[in-house]
Amino acid sequence: MDLEKIEKLVKIIEDSTMQEFSYVEGETEIYMSKSGTLAPLQPLATTAITEETGQVDEEKEEHYILSPIVGTFYSAQSPDSKPFVTVGDKVKAGETVCILEAMKLLNEIESDDDCMIEAVLVSNGQKVEYGQPLFRIKIEN
């Protein structure tokens, strides 16, 4: 999905009375909320239905790294540095995945689990709320 389509979606949602919206197309997943704050998310169980048979494919449990504080998200140590993690990276428990700046303090956010980064859900420099999903991850066994 290109940026223009996403911008149109955002405008439609802003002008509507909907408070939350989610959209999935292939590998693209979009979630929008007008509330401004999100409660911490629990792993979400979703059911996939195959197009050919209409049968339930399998259950997929999604996991997230959530923001423990309100602050500003930074994907790297400095503007010139490479991001701590990108989509597809395997991360060990305790490894830094991003920095959140709050009240002029830089807080390193670490992964609680060995995992793979499936999606980065926020942009560099974006303000984030307590409990907001930062990364969608796949837990590694």
C-alpha positions as CSV (number, residue, x, y, z in Angstrom):
1,M,0.0,0.0,0.0
2,D,1.5,3.3,-1.0
3,L,1.7,6.5,1.2
4,E,-1.0,8.3,-0.8
5,K,-3.6,5.5,0.0
6,I,-2.6,5.6,3.6
7,E,-3.0,9.4,3.8
8,K,-6.5,9.1,2.2
9,L,-7.4,6.4,4.8
10,V,-6.2,8.6,7.6
11,K,-8.3,11.6,6.3
12,I,-11.4,9.4,6.0
13,I,-11.0,8.1,9.5
14,E,-10.3,11.7,10.9
15,D,-13.5,12.9,9.3
16,S,-15.7,10.0,10.5
17,T,-17.1,9.2,13.9
18,M,-15.1,6.0,14.2
19,Q,-12.8,5.8,17.2
20,E,-10.7,2.8,16.0
21,F,-10.0,1.3,12.6
22,S,-7.9,-1.7,11.5
23,Y,-7.2,-2.9,7.9
24,V,-5.3,-5.9,6.6
25,E,-4.3,-6.4,2.9
26,G,-1.7,-9.1,2.3
27,E,1.4,-8.3,4.4
28,T,0.1,-4.7,5.2
29,E,-1.6,-4.2,8.5
30,I,-2.9,-0.8,9.6
31,Y,-4.4,0.2,13.0
32,M,-5.6,3.7,13.8
33,S,-7.1,5.1,17.0
34,K,-8.5,8.5,17.8
35,S,-8.6,8.0,21.5
36,G,-5.0,9.3,22.0
37,T,-4.3,6.6,24.6
38,L,-4.2,2.9,24.4
39,A,-4.4,0.3,27.1
40,P,-1.6,-2.2,27.0
41,L,-2.5,-4.9,24.5
42,Q,-2.6,-8.5,25.3
43,P,-1.6,-11.1,22.7
44,L,-4.3,-11.1,20.0
45,A,-5.6,-14.3,18.7
46,T,-6.7,-14.1,15.1
47,T,-8.2,-16.6,12.8
48,A,-7.2,-16.8,9.1
49,I,-9.8,-18.1,6.6
50,T,-8.5,-19.5,3.3
51,E,-10.0,-17.9,0.2
52,E,-10.3,-21.2,-1.7
53,T,-12.1,-23.3,0.9
54,G,-13.5,-20.8,3.3
55,Q,-12.2,-23.0,6.1
56,V,-10.3,-21.8,9.2
57,D,-6.6,-22.0,8.4
58,E,-4.9,-21.8,11.8
59,E,-4.9,-19.5,14.8
60,K,-2.1,-17.0,15.0
61,E,-1.2,-15.3,18.2
62,E,0.4,-11.9,17.9
63,H,2.8,-10.4,20.4
64,Y,4.0,-6.8,20.8
65,I,6.7,-4.8,22.5
66,L,4.7,-2.0,24.2
67,S,5.8,1.4,25.3
68,P,6.3,1.4,29.1
69,I,6.1,5.3,29.2
70,V,4.8,8.3,27.4
71,G,7.6,9.8,25.3
72,T,9.2,10.3,21.9
73,F,10.3,7.2,20.0
74,Y,13.8,7.0,18.5
75,S,14.8,4.0,16.4
76,A,18.6,4.7,16.7
77,Q,21.2,6.0,19.2
78,S,21.7,9.1,17.0
79,P,20.4,10.5,13.7
80,D,23.5,9.2,11.9
81,S,23.3,5.7,13.5
82,K,21.6,2.7,12.0
83,P,18.4,1.6,13.8
84,F,18.6,-0.7,16.7
85,V,16.3,-3.2,14.9
86,T,14.6,-3.5,11.6
87,V,11.9,-5.8,10.3
88,G,13.2,-9.4,10.1
89,D,15.9,-8.9,12.8
90,K,16.3,-11.6,15.4
91,V,16.5,-10.1,18.9
92,K,17.7,-11.6,22.1
93,A,16.0,-11.0,25.5
94,G,17.5,-7.9,27.1
95,E,18.7,-6.4,23.7
96,T,17.8,-2.7,23.1
97,V,15.2,-2.2,20.4
98,C,14.7,1.5,20.7
99,I,15.0,4.6,22.8
100,L,12.1,6.6,24.4
101,E,12.8,10.1,25.4
102,A,10.8,11.4,28.4
103,M,11.4,14.6,30.3
104,K,14.9,14.9,28.6
105,L,15.9,11.4,29.8
106,L,16.8,8.8,27.2
107,N,15.3,5.4,28.2
108,E,16.6,2.3,26.4
109,I,13.7,-0.1,25.7
110,E,14.7,-3.8,25.7
111,S,13.0,-6.9,24.5
112,D,11.7,-9.2,27.2
113,D,11.9,-12.3,24.9
114,D,14.0,-13.8,22.2
115,C,12.0,-12.8,19.2
116,M,11.9,-11.7,15.5
117,I,10.7,-8.2,14.6
118,E,7.7,-8.6,12.3
119,A,6.7,-4.9,12.1
120,V,7.8,-1.5,13.4
121,L,4.6,0.2,14.3
122,V,5.8,3.8,14.9
123,S,7.9,6.3,13.1
124,N,11.2,7.8,14.3
125,G,10.5,11.0,16.3
126,Q,6.8,10.0,16.9
127,K,5.2,10.7,20.2
128,V,4.0,7.5,21.9
129,E,1.6,6.8,24.7
130,Y,1.9,4.4,27.6
131,G,1.0,0.9,26.4
132,Q,1.1,1.8,22.7
133,P,2.5,-1.1,20.6
134,L,6.0,-0.2,19.2
135,F,6.8,-3.5,17.5
136,R,4.9,-6.6,16.5
137,I,7.1,-9.6,17.2
138,K,7.2,-13.3,16.8
139,I,8.4,-15.1,19.9
140,E,11.3,-17.4,19.2
141,N,11.4,-20.7,21.0
